[in-house]
C-alpha cells in the first residue's frame, strides 16, 4: 500500500466484514496497532468503526471493544440490529451499516486525499466510484486468500489499490507474549461477536 506522509486519509471499517475476514485468516485485529500504523504513515483525519448492536441483549461481547474504540481515537457508529423470521421459520438477525458508512465517506471526501475501506462487500463498488470522481484515491482492505475470497471481484477492480489483509497482519494482528499472532480477548482486540456483528446470522 502506498501512503504519503502529507496525504489526508480516513479509515472506514465495516466491523462485521473485517471480523469475518480476519477470522478466515486465523487472527484477530489489534485496533491499537492498526491505528498506530496508519498514524505513522499519513495524516489520519478519521478512523470510523461501524457495527450493529442488539438493544435488548443483557450483555454483548462486542461492547468492551466498542467502548475501548470510543475512548482511543476511533469514531464509532452503531445502530440497533433487526430481528426477523425467514421463510423456514428460523430467527435471523440483520444489521447492515452500509448506508451510514456511505454517507460518512461522501461527507468527508472533499477533505481527504485517500480513503481506506476495510470491507470486501461488493455493495460498496458504487461508493468507491463516487469517491474517486471527487479526486480521492480509494484502497480496499480484504483478502483473496480465504476460500472463498472475502472480497467481491467488482469492488477489487474498482479500487485504486487492493490491500491483502494477510500481508498487513504482521503490523495489525493481536500478538501473544511469544510474538506469535493469534486470538485474544483484550478490549483493543476483536472479540467473538454477537449475532448482529454479522450481516445476517442464525440466532438459534
mmCIF file of the C-alpha atoms, coordinates in Angstrom:
data_MODEL
# 
_entry.id   MODEL 
# 
loop_
_atom_site.group_PDB 
_atom_site.id 
_atom_site.type_symbol 
_atom_site.label_atom_id 
_atom_site.label_alt_id 
_atom_site.label_comp_id 
_atom_site.label_asym_id 
_atom_site.label_entity_id 
_atom_site.label_seq_id 
_atom_site.pdbx_PDB_ins_code 
_atom_site.Cartn_x 
_atom_site.Cartn_y 
_atom_site.Cartn_z 
_atom_site.occupancy 
_atom_site.B_iso_or_equiv 
_atom_site.pdbx_formal_charge 
_atom_site.auth_seq_id 
_atom_site.auth_comp_id 
_atom_site.auth_asym_id 
_atom_site.auth_atom_id 
_atom_site.pdbx_PDB_model_num 
ATOM 1   C CA . UNK A 1 1   ? 0.000   0.000   0.000  1.00 0.00 ? 1   UNK A CA 1 
ATOM 2   C CA . UNK A 1 2   ? 1.314   3.402   -0.973 1.00 0.00 ? 2   UNK A CA 1 
ATOM 3   C CA . UNK A 1 3   ? 0.771   6.112   1.642  1.00 0.00 ? 3   UNK A CA 1 
ATOM 4   C CA . UNK A 1 4   ? 2.303   9.580   1.567  1.00 0.00 ? 4   UNK A CA 1 
ATOM 5   C CA . UNK A 1 5   ? 3.233   11.424  4.782  1.00 0.00 ? 5   UNK A CA 1 
ATOM 6   C CA . UNK A 1 6   ? 1.291   14.581  3.887  1.00 0.00 ? 6   UNK A CA 1 
ATOM 7   C CA . UNK A 1 7   ? -1.857  12.980  2.468  1.00 0.00 ? 7   UNK A CA 1 
ATOM 8   C CA . UNK A 1 8   ? -5.094  13.174  4.427  1.00 0.00 ? 8   UNK A CA 1 
ATOM 9   C CA . UNK A 1 9   ? -6.568  9.735   4.966  1.00 0.00 ? 9   UNK A CA 1 
ATOM 10  C CA . UNK A 1 10  ? -9.603  8.248   6.669  1.00 0.00 ? 10  UNK A CA 1 
ATOM 11  C CA . UNK A 1 11  ? -10.282 4.652   7.658  1.00 0.00 ? 11  UNK A CA 1 
ATOM 12  C CA . UNK A 1 12  ? -13.796 3.278   7.169  1.00 0.00 ? 12  UNK A CA 1 
ATOM 13  C CA . UNK A 1 13  ? -14.128 -0.051  8.969  1.00 0.00 ? 13  UNK A CA 1 
ATOM 14  C CA . UNK A 1 14  ? -17.035 -2.405  8.292  1.00 0.00 ? 14  UNK A CA 1 
ATOM 15  C CA . UNK A 1 15  ? -16.784 -4.158  11.668 1.00 0.00 ? 15  UNK A CA 1 
ATOM 16  C CA . UNK A 1 16  ? -18.689 -7.330  10.795 1.00 0.00 ? 16  UNK A CA 1 
ATOM 17  C CA . UNK A 1 17  ? -16.881 -7.774  7.497  1.00 0.00 ? 17  UNK A CA 1 
ATOM 18  C CA . UNK A 1 18  ? -13.412 -7.144  8.911  1.00 0.00 ? 18  UNK A CA 1 
ATOM 19  C CA . UNK A 1 19  ? -14.033 -9.528  11.809 1.00 0.00 ? 19  UNK A CA 1 
ATOM 20  C CA . UNK A 1 20  ? -15.105 -12.304 9.425  1.00 0.00 ? 20  UNK A CA 1 
ATOM 21  C CA . UNK A 1 21  ? -12.169 -11.649 7.102  1.00 0.00 ? 21  UNK A CA 1 
ATOM 22  C CA . UNK A 1 22  ? -9.558  -11.744 9.861  1.00 0.00 ? 22  UNK A CA 1 
ATOM 23  C CA . UNK A 1 23  ? -11.195 -14.854 11.332 1.00 0.00 ? 23  UNK A CA 1 
ATOM 24  C CA . UNK A 1 24  ? -10.975 -16.599 7.954  1.00 0.00 ? 24  UNK A CA 1 
ATOM 25  C CA . UNK A 1 25  ? -7.216  -15.914 8.012  1.00 0.00 ? 25  UNK A CA 1 
ATOM 26  C CA . UNK A 1 26  ? -6.816  -17.138 11.594 1.00 0.00 ? 26  UNK A CA 1 
ATOM 27  C CA . UNK A 1 27  ? -6.046  -13.965 13.526 1.00 0.00 ? 27  UNK A CA 1 
ATOM 28  C CA . UNK A 1 28  ? -7.641  -11.117 15.473 1.00 0.00 ? 28  UNK A CA 1 
ATOM 29  C CA . UNK A 1 29  ? -7.256  -7.415  14.754 1.00 0.00 ? 29  UNK A CA 1 
ATOM 30  C CA . UNK A 1 30  ? -5.410  -5.340  17.346 1.00 0.00 ? 30  UNK A CA 1 
ATOM 31  C CA . UNK A 1 31  ? -7.083  -1.965  16.862 1.00 0.00 ? 31  UNK A CA 1 
ATOM 32  C CA . UNK A 1 32  ? -4.418  -0.101  18.812 1.00 0.00 ? 32  UNK A CA 1 
ATOM 33  C CA . UNK A 1 33  ? -1.728  -1.364  16.435 1.00 0.00 ? 33  UNK A CA 1 
ATOM 34  C CA . UNK A 1 34  ? -3.933  -0.701  13.404 1.00 0.00 ? 34  UNK A CA 1 
ATOM 35  C CA . UNK A 1 35  ? -4.487  2.933   14.365 1.00 0.00 ? 35  UNK A CA 1 
ATOM 36  C CA . UNK A 1 36  ? -0.817  3.432   15.187 1.00 0.00 ? 36  UNK A CA 1 
ATOM 37  C CA . UNK A 1 37  ? 0.262   2.004   11.844 1.00 0.00 ? 37  UNK A CA 1 
ATOM 38  C CA . UNK A 1 38  ? -1.766  4.491   9.808  1.00 0.00 ? 38  UNK A CA 1 
ATOM 39  C CA . UNK A 1 39  ? -0.986  7.434   12.086 1.00 0.00 ? 39  UNK A CA 1 
ATOM 40  C CA . UNK A 1 40  ? 2.716   6.900   11.488 1.00 0.00 ? 40  UNK A CA 1 
ATOM 41  C CA . UNK A 1 41  ? 2.419   6.793   7.712  1.00 0.00 ? 41  UNK A CA 1 
ATOM 42  C CA . UNK A 1 42  ? -0.019  9.595   6.854  1.00 0.00 ? 42  UNK A CA 1 
ATOM 43  C CA . UNK A 1 43  ? -2.211  12.391  8.251  1.00 0.00 ? 43  UNK A CA 1 
ATOM 44  C CA . UNK A 1 44  ? -5.080  10.433  9.752  1.00 0.00 ? 44  UNK A CA 1 
ATOM 45  C CA . UNK A 1 45  ? -8.231  12.567  9.711  1.00 0.00 ? 45  UNK A CA 1 
ATOM 46  C CA . UNK A 1 46  ? -10.749 9.959   10.889 1.00 0.00 ? 46  UNK A CA 1 
ATOM 47  C CA . UNK A 1 47  ? -10.969 6.288   11.801 1.00 0.00 ? 47  UNK A CA 1 
ATOM 48  C CA . UNK A 1 48  ? -14.603 5.177   11.905 1.00 0.00 ? 48  UNK A CA 1 
ATOM 49  C CA . UNK A 1 49  ? -15.849 1.757   13.020 1.00 0.00 ? 49  UNK A CA 1 
ATOM 50  C CA . UNK A 1 50  ? -19.357 0.586   12.052 1.00 0.00 ? 50  UNK A CA 1 
ATOM 51  C CA . UNK A 1 51  ? -21.361 -2.177  13.705 1.00 0.00 ? 51  UNK A CA 1 
ATOM 52  C CA . UNK A 1 52  ? -24.919 -3.111  14.629 1.00 0.00 ? 52  UNK A CA 1 
ATOM 53  C CA . UNK A 1 53  ? -25.873 -3.990  18.211 1.00 0.00 ? 53  UNK A CA 1 
ATOM 54  C CA . UNK A 1 54  ? -28.759 -5.822  19.830 1.00 0.00 ? 54  UNK A CA 1 
ATOM 55  C CA . UNK A 1 55  ? -30.562 -3.342  22.082 1.00 0.00 ? 55  UNK A CA 1 
ATOM 56  C CA . UNK A 1 56  ? -32.269 -5.954  24.240 1.00 0.00 ? 56  UNK A CA 1 
ATOM 57  C CA . UNK A 1 57  ? -29.202 -8.118  24.902 1.00 0.00 ? 57  UNK A CA 1 
ATOM 58  C CA . UNK A 1 58  ? -28.178 -8.247  28.553 1.00 0.00 ? 58  UNK A CA 1 
ATOM 59  C CA . UNK A 1 59  ? -24.535 -8.325  27.516 1.00 0.00 ? 59  UNK A CA 1 
ATOM 60  C CA . UNK A 1 60  ? -22.916 -8.001  24.117 1.00 0.00 ? 60  UNK A CA 1 
ATOM 61  C CA . UNK A 1 61  ? -19.407 -9.433  23.589 1.00 0.00 ? 61  UNK A CA 1 
ATOM 62  C CA . UNK A 1 62  ? -18.723 -6.544  21.236 1.00 0.00 ? 62  UNK A CA 1 
ATOM 63  C CA . UNK A 1 63  ? -19.467 -3.883  23.901 1.00 0.00 ? 63  UNK A CA 1 
ATOM 64  C CA . UNK A 1 64  ? -15.974 -3.815  25.516 1.00 0.00 ? 64  UNK A CA 1 
ATOM 65  C CA . UNK A 1 65  ? -14.444 -3.290  22.074 1.00 0.00 ? 65  UNK A CA 1 
ATOM 66  C CA . UNK A 1 66  ? -16.925 -0.522  21.220 1.00 0.00 ? 66  UNK A CA 1 
ATOM 67  C CA . UNK A 1 67  ? -16.174 1.267   24.483 1.00 0.00 ? 67  UNK A CA 1 
ATOM 68  C CA . UNK A 1 68  ? -12.414 0.922   24.002 1.00 0.00 ? 68  UNK A CA 1 
ATOM 69  C CA . UNK A 1 69  ? -12.555 2.247   20.427 1.00 0.00 ? 69  UNK A CA 1 
ATOM 70  C CA . UNK A 1 70  ? -14.672 5.202   21.517 1.00 0.00 ? 70  UNK A CA 1 
ATOM 71  C CA . UNK A 1 71  ? -12.043 6.304   24.061 1.00 0.00 ? 71  UNK A CA 1 
ATOM 72  C CA . UNK A 1 72  ? -8.960  5.568   21.955 1.00 0.00 ? 72  UNK A CA 1 
ATOM 73  C CA . UNK A 1 73  ? -9.046  7.535   18.742 1.00 0.00 ? 73  UNK A CA 1 
ATOM 74  C CA . UNK A 1 74  ? -11.901 5.925   16.813 1.00 0.00 ? 74  UNK A CA 1 
ATOM 75  C CA . UNK A 1 75  ? -15.311 7.283   15.976 1.00 0.00 ? 75  UNK A CA 1 
ATOM 76  C CA . UNK A 1 76  ? -17.917 4.553   16.446 1.00 0.00 ? 76  UNK A CA 1 
ATOM 77  C CA . UNK A 1 77  ? -21.181 4.314   14.521 1.00 0.00 ? 77  UNK A CA 1 
ATOM 78  C CA . UNK A 1 78  ? -23.778 1.851   15.785 1.00 0.00 ? 78  UNK A CA 1 
ATOM 79  C CA . UNK A 1 79  ? -27.453 1.157   15.268 1.00 0.00 ? 79  UNK A CA 1 
ATOM 80  C CA . UNK A 1 80  ? -29.886 -1.461  16.555 1.00 0.00 ? 80  UNK A CA 1 
ATOM 81  C CA . UNK A 1 81  ? -29.859 -4.776  14.735 1.00 0.00 ? 81  UNK A CA 1 
ATOM 82  C CA . UNK A 1 82  ? -33.190 -6.051  13.433 1.00 0.00 ? 82  UNK A CA 1 
ATOM 83  C CA . UNK A 1 83  ? -34.565 -9.482  14.177 1.00 0.00 ? 83  UNK A CA 1 
ATOM 84  C CA . UNK A 1 84  ? -36.884 -11.287 11.747 1.00 0.00 ? 84  UNK A CA 1 
ATOM 85  C CA . UNK A 1 85  ? -38.118 -14.766 10.837 1.00 0.00 ? 85  UNK A CA 1 
ATOM 86  C CA . UNK A 1 86  ? -37.187 -16.243 7.475  1.00 0.00 ? 86  UNK A CA 1 
ATOM 87  C CA . UNK A 1 87  ? -39.358 -18.420 5.221  1.00 0.00 ? 87  UNK A CA 1 
ATOM 88  C CA . UNK A 1 88  ? -38.258 -21.553 7.088  1.00 0.00 ? 88  UNK A CA 1 
ATOM 89  C CA . UNK A 1 89  ? -39.281 -20.141 10.441 1.00 0.00 ? 89  UNK A CA 1 
ATOM 90  C CA . UNK A 1 90  ? -35.735 -19.519 11.636 1.00 0.00 ? 90  UNK A CA 1 
ATOM 91  C CA . UNK A 1 91  ? -34.923 -16.393 13.614 1.00 0.00 ? 91  UNK A CA 1 
ATOM 92  C CA . UNK A 1 92  ? -32.428 -14.159 11.834 1.00 0.00 ? 92  UNK A CA 1 
ATOM 93  C CA . UNK A 1 93  ? -30.594 -11.021 12.875 1.00 0.00 ? 93  UNK A CA 1 
ATOM 94  C CA . UNK A 1 94  ? -29.687 -8.376  10.327 1.00 0.00 ? 94  UNK A CA 1 
ATOM 95  C CA . UNK A 1 95  ? -27.646 -5.252  10.908 1.00 0.00 ? 95  UNK A CA 1 
ATOM 96  C CA . UNK A 1 96  ? -26.200 -3.620  7.812  1.00 0.00 ? 96  UNK A CA 1 
ATOM 97  C CA . UNK A 1 97  ? -24.276 -0.359  8.272  1.00 0.00 ? 97  UNK A CA 1 
ATOM 98  C CA . UNK A 1 98  ? -23.697 0.224   4.544  1.00 0.00 ? 98  UNK A CA 1 
ATOM 99  C CA . UNK A 1 99  ? -25.753 3.419   4.318  1.00 0.00 ? 99  UNK A CA 1 
ATOM 100 C CA . UNK A 1 100 ? -24.114 5.003   7.355  1.00 0.00 ? 100 UNK A CA 1 
ATOM 101 C CA . UNK A 1 101 ? -20.654 4.246   6.006  1.00 0.00 ? 101 UNK A CA 1 
ATOM 102 C CA . UNK A 1 102 ? -21.504 5.583   2.546  1.00 0.00 ? 102 UNK A CA 1 
ATOM 103 C CA . UNK A 1 103 ? -22.960 8.833   3.932  1.00 0.00 ? 103 UNK A CA 1 
ATOM 104 C CA . UNK A 1 104 ? -19.857 9.468   6.056  1.00 0.00 ? 104 UNK A CA 1 
ATOM 105 C CA . UNK A 1 105 ? -17.489 8.715   3.182  1.00 0.00 ? 105 UNK A CA 1 
ATOM 106 C CA . UNK A 1 106 ? -19.251 11.133  0.840  1.00 0.00 ? 106 UNK A CA 1 
ATOM 107 C CA . UNK A 1 107 ? -19.468 13.813  3.541  1.00 0.00 ? 107 UNK A CA 1 
ATOM 108 C CA . UNK A 1 108 ? -15.740 13.634  4.271  1.00 0.00 ? 108 UNK A CA 1 
ATOM 109 C CA . UNK A 1 109 ? -14.483 13.055  0.723  1.00 0.00 ? 109 UNK A CA 1 
ATOM 110 C CA . UNK A 1 110 ? -13.793 16.713  -0.084 1.00 0.00 ? 110 UNK A CA 1 
ATOM 111 C CA . UNK A 1 111 ? -11.427 16.927  2.891  1.00 0.00 ? 111 UNK A CA 1 
ATOM 112 C CA . UNK A 1 112 ? -9.495  13.740  2.091  1.00 0.00 ? 112 UNK A CA 1 
ATOM 113 C CA . UNK A 1 113 ? -6.840  12.561  -0.312 1.00 0.00 ? 113 UNK A CA 1 
ATOM 114 C CA . UNK A 1 114 ? -7.165  8.849   0.384  1.00 0.00 ? 114 UNK A CA 1 
ATOM 115 C CA . UNK A 1 115 ? -9.943  6.601   1.699  1.00 0.00 ? 115 UNK A CA 1 
ATOM 116 C CA . UNK A 1 116 ? -9.052  3.205   3.156  1.00 0.00 ? 116 UNK A CA 1 
ATOM 117 C CA . UNK A 1 117 ? -12.078 0.907   3.198  1.00 0.00 ? 117 UNK A CA 1 
ATOM 118 C CA . UNK A 1 118 ? -11.899 -2.191  5.377  1.00 0.00 ? 118 UNK A CA 1 
ATOM 119 C CA . UNK A 1 119 ? -14.557 -4.308  3.679  1.00 0.00 ? 119 UNK A CA 1 
ATOM 120 C CA . UNK A 1 120 ? -14.948 -6.765  0.829  1.00 0.00 ? 120 UNK A CA 1 
ATOM 121 C CA . UNK A 1 121 ? -18.644 -6.061  0.309  1.00 0.00 ? 121 UNK A CA 1 
ATOM 122 C CA . UNK A 1 122 ? -19.447 -5.597  -3.377 1.00 0.00 ? 122 UNK A CA 1 
ATOM 123 C CA . UNK A 1 123 ? -22.268 -3.201  -2.476 1.00 0.00 ? 123 UNK A CA 1 
ATOM 124 C CA . UNK A 1 124 ? -19.580 -0.563  -1.898 1.00 0.00 ? 124 UNK A CA 1 
ATOM 125 C CA . UNK A 1 125 ? -18.412 -0.526  -5.533 1.00 0.00 ? 125 UNK A CA 1 
ATOM 126 C CA . UNK A 1 126 ? -20.627 2.439   -6.462 1.00 0.00 ? 126 UNK A CA 1 
ATOM 127 C CA . UNK A 1 127 ? -19.494 4.312   -3.364 1.00 0.00 ? 127 UNK A CA 1 
ATOM 128 C CA . UNK A 1 128 ? -15.854 3.772   -4.315 1.00 0.00 ? 128 UNK A CA 1 
ATOM 129 C CA . UNK A 1 129 ? -16.586 5.066   -7.809 1.00 0.00 ? 129 UNK A CA 1 
ATOM 130 C CA . UNK A 1 130 ? -18.360 8.162   -6.445 1.00 0.00 ? 130 UNK A CA 1 
ATOM 131 C CA . UNK A 1 131 ? -15.491 8.973   -4.080 1.00 0.00 ? 131 UNK A CA 1 
ATOM 132 C CA . UNK A 1 132 ? -12.946 8.532   -6.878 1.00 0.00 ? 132 UNK A CA 1 
ATOM 133 C CA . UNK A 1 133 ? -14.849 11.050  -9.013 1.00 0.00 ? 133 UNK A CA 1 
ATOM 134 C CA . UNK A 1 134 ? -14.078 13.626  -6.323 1.00 0.00 ? 134 UNK A CA 1 
ATOM 135 C CA . UNK A 1 135 ? -10.370 13.069  -6.853 1.00 0.00 ? 135 UNK A CA 1 
ATOM 136 C CA . UNK A 1 136 ? -9.844  10.812  -3.850 1.00 0.00 ? 136 UNK A CA 1 
ATOM 137 C CA . UNK A 1 137 ? -7.812  7.606   -4.009 1.00 0.00 ? 137 UNK A CA 1 
ATOM 138 C CA . UNK A 1 138 ? -9.500  4.528   -2.564 1.00 0.00 ? 138 UNK A CA 1 
ATOM 139 C CA . UNK A 1 139 ? -7.767  1.473   -1.135 1.00 0.00 ? 139 UNK A CA 1 
ATOM 140 C CA . UNK A 1 140 ? -9.756  -1.634  -0.222 1.00 0.00 ? 140 UNK A CA 1 
ATOM 141 C CA . UNK A 1 141 ? -8.521  -3.945  2.539  1.00 0.00 ? 141 UNK A CA 1 
ATOM 142 C CA . UNK A 1 142 ? -9.763  -7.533  2.431  1.00 0.00 ? 142 UNK A CA 1 
ATOM 143 C CA . UNK A 1 143 ? -8.467  -10.937 1.316  1.00 0.00 ? 143 UNK A CA 1 
ATOM 144 C CA . UNK A 1 144 ? -8.403  -13.227 -1.691 1.00 0.00 ? 144 UNK A CA 1 
ATOM 145 C CA . UNK A 1 145 ? -6.512  -15.895 0.261  1.00 0.00 ? 145 UNK A CA 1 
ATOM 146 C CA . UNK A 1 146 ? -9.532  -17.340 2.049  1.00 0.00 ? 146 UNK A CA 1 
ATOM 147 C CA . UNK A 1 147 ? -11.821 -19.921 0.481  1.00 0.00 ? 147 UNK A CA 1 
ATOM 148 C CA . UNK A 1 148 ? -13.959 -18.429 -0.891 1.00 0.00 ? 148 UNK A CA 1 
ATOM 149 C CA . UNK A 1 149 ? -12.311 -14.990 -1.211 1.00 0.00 ? 149 UNK A CA 1 
ATOM 150 C CA . UNK A 1 150 ? -13.841 -12.406 1.133  1.00 0.00 ? 150 UNK A CA 1 
ATOM 151 C CA . UNK A 1 151 ? -13.654 -9.537  -1.360 1.00 0.00 ? 151 UNK A CA 1 
ATOM 152 C CA . UNK A 1 152 ? -16.084 -9.101  -4.230 1.00 0.00 ? 152 UNK A CA 1 
ATOM 153 C CA . UNK A 1 153 ? -14.321 -9.026  -7.584 1.00 0.00 ? 153 UNK A CA 1 
ATOM 154 C CA . UNK A 1 154 ? -16.143 -5.866  -8.710 1.00 0.00 ? 154 UNK A CA 1 
ATOM 155 C CA . UNK A 1 155 ? -15.020 -3.986  -5.597 1.00 0.00 ? 155 UNK A CA 1 
ATOM 156 C CA . UNK A 1 156 ? -11.437 -5.087  -6.014 1.00 0.00 ? 156 UNK A CA 1 
ATOM 157 C CA . UNK A 1 157 ? -11.428 -3.982  -9.666 1.00 0.00 ? 157 UNK A CA 1 
ATOM 158 C CA . UNK A 1 158 ? -12.917 -0.562  -8.854 1.00 0.00 ? 158 UNK A CA 1 
ATOM 159 C CA . UNK A 1 159 ? -10.445 0.298   -6.085 1.00 0.00 ? 159 UNK A CA 1 
ATOM 160 C CA . UNK A 1 160 ? -7.242  2.169   -6.879 1.00 0.00 ? 160 UNK A CA 1 
ATOM 161 C CA . UNK A 1 161 ? -5.366  -0.257  -4.636 1.00 0.00 ? 161 UNK A CA 1 
ATOM 162 C CA . UNK A 1 162 ? -6.208  -3.634  -3.168 1.00 0.00 ? 162 UNK A CA 1 
ATOM 163 C CA . UNK A 1 163 ? -4.516  -4.407  0.138  1.00 0.00 ? 163 UNK A CA 1 
ATOM 164 C CA . UNK A 1 164 ? -4.284  -8.048  1.140  1.00 0.00 ? 164 UNK A CA 1 
ATOM 165 C CA . UNK A 1 165 ? -5.216  -8.248  4.820  1.00 0.00 ? 165 UNK A CA 1 
ATOM 166 C CA . UNK A 1 166 ? -2.926  -11.211 5.416  1.00 0.00 ? 166 UNK A CA 1 
ATOM 167 C CA . UNK A 1 167 ? 0.055   -9.100  4.340  1.00 0.00 ? 167 UNK A CA 1 
ATOM 168 C CA . UNK A 1 168 ? -0.965  -6.423  6.865  1.00 0.00 ? 168 UNK A CA 1 
ATOM 169 C CA . UNK A 1 169 ? -1.316  -8.956  9.665  1.00 0.00 ? 169 UNK A CA 1 
ATOM 170 C CA . UNK A 1 170 ? 2.282   -8.686  10.966 1.00 0.00 ? 170 UNK A CA 1 
ATOM 171 C CA . UNK A 1 171 ? 1.551   -4.982  11.585 1.00 0.00 ? 171 UNK A CA 1 
ATOM 172 C CA . UNK A 1 172 ? -2.000  -5.103  12.948 1.00 0.00 ? 172 UNK A CA 1 
ATOM 173 C CA . UNK A 1 173 ? -2.637  -8.603  14.331 1.00 0.00 ? 173 UNK A CA 1 
ATOM 174 C CA . UNK A 1 174 ? -3.009  -9.283  18.021 1.00 0.00 ? 174 UNK A CA 1 
ATOM 175 C CA . UNK A 1 175 ? 0.165   -10.937 19.312 1.00 0.00 ? 175 UNK A CA 1 
ATOM 176 C CA . UNK A 1 176 ? 0.795   -13.354 22.143 1.00 0.00 ? 176 UNK A CA 1 
ATOM 177 C CA . UNK A 1 177 ? 3.618   -12.738 24.592 1.00 0.00 ? 177 UNK A CA 1 
ATOM 178 C CA . UNK A 1 178 ? 5.846   -15.000 22.492 1.00 0.00 ? 178 UNK A CA 1 
ATOM 179 C CA . UNK A 1 179 ? 5.347   -12.752 19.456 1.00 0.00 ? 179 UNK A CA 1 
ATOM 180 C CA . UNK A 1 180 ? 3.022   -15.110 17.603 1.00 0.00 ? 180 UNK A CA 1 
ATOM 181 C CA . UNK A 1 181 ? -0.181  -13.732 16.158 1.00 0.00 ? 181 UNK A CA 1 
ATOM 182 C CA . UNK A 1 182 ? -3.394  -15.213 17.454 1.00 0.00 ? 182 UNK A CA 1 
ATOM 183 C CA . UNK A 1 183 ? -6.721  -14.775 19.163 1.00 0.00 ? 183 UNK A CA 1 
ATOM 184 C CA . UNK A 1 184 ? -7.244  -12.678 22.256 1.00 0.00 ? 184 UNK A CA 1 
ATOM 185 C CA . UNK A 1 185 ? -9.866  -11.109 24.448 1.00 0.00 ? 185 UNK A CA 1 
ATOM 186 C CA . UNK A 1 186 ? -8.445  -7.703  25.387 1.00 0.00 ? 186 UNK A CA 1 
ATOM 187 C CA . UNK A 1 187 ? -10.666 -4.715  24.612 1.00 0.00 ? 187 UNK A CA 1 
ATOM 188 C CA . UNK A 1 188 ? -8.450  -3.472  21.788 1.00 0.00 ? 188 UNK A CA 1 
ATOM 189 C CA . UNK A 1 189 ? -8.738  -6.819  20.009 1.00 0.00 ? 189 UNK A CA 1 
ATOM 190 C CA . UNK A 1 190 ? -11.703 -8.137  18.085 1.00 0.00 ? 190 UNK A CA 1 
ATOM 191 C CA . UNK A 1 191 ? -13.846 -10.255 20.397 1.00 0.00 ? 191 UNK A CA 1 
ATOM 192 C CA . UNK A 1 192 ? -16.034 -13.102 19.287 1.00 0.00 ? 192 UNK A CA 1 
ATOM 193 C CA . UNK A 1 193 ? -19.007 -11.068 18.061 1.00 0.00 ? 193 UNK A CA 1 
ATOM 194 C CA . UNK A 1 194 ? -22.627 -11.294 18.997 1.00 0.00 ? 194 UNK A CA 1 
ATOM 195 C CA . UNK A 1 195 ? -25.021 -12.309 16.230 1.00 0.00 ? 195 UNK A CA 1 
ATOM 196 C CA . UNK A 1 196 ? -25.584 -8.726  14.979 1.00 0.00 ? 196 UNK A CA 1 
ATOM 197 C CA . UNK A 1 197 ? -21.863 -8.448  14.278 1.00 0.00 ? 197 UNK A CA 1 
ATOM 198 C CA . UNK A 1 198 ? -22.569 -10.447 11.121 1.00 0.00 ? 198 UNK A CA 1 
ATOM 199 C CA . UNK A 1 199 ? -24.729 -9.011  8.386  1.00 0.00 ? 199 UNK A CA 1 
ATOM 200 C CA . UNK A 1 200 ? -27.153 -11.905 8.689  1.00 0.00 ? 200 UNK A CA 1 
ATOM 201 C CA . UNK A 1 201 ? -26.692 -14.775 11.120 1.00 0.00 ? 201 UNK A CA 1 
ATOM 202 C CA . UNK A 1 202 ? -28.708 -17.567 12.659 1.00 0.00 ? 202 UNK A CA 1 
ATOM 203 C CA . UNK A 1 203 ? -29.900 -16.581 16.103 1.00 0.00 ? 203 UNK A CA 1 
ATOM 204 C CA . UNK A 1 204 ? -30.816 -20.071 17.138 1.00 0.00 ? 204 UNK A CA 1 
# 
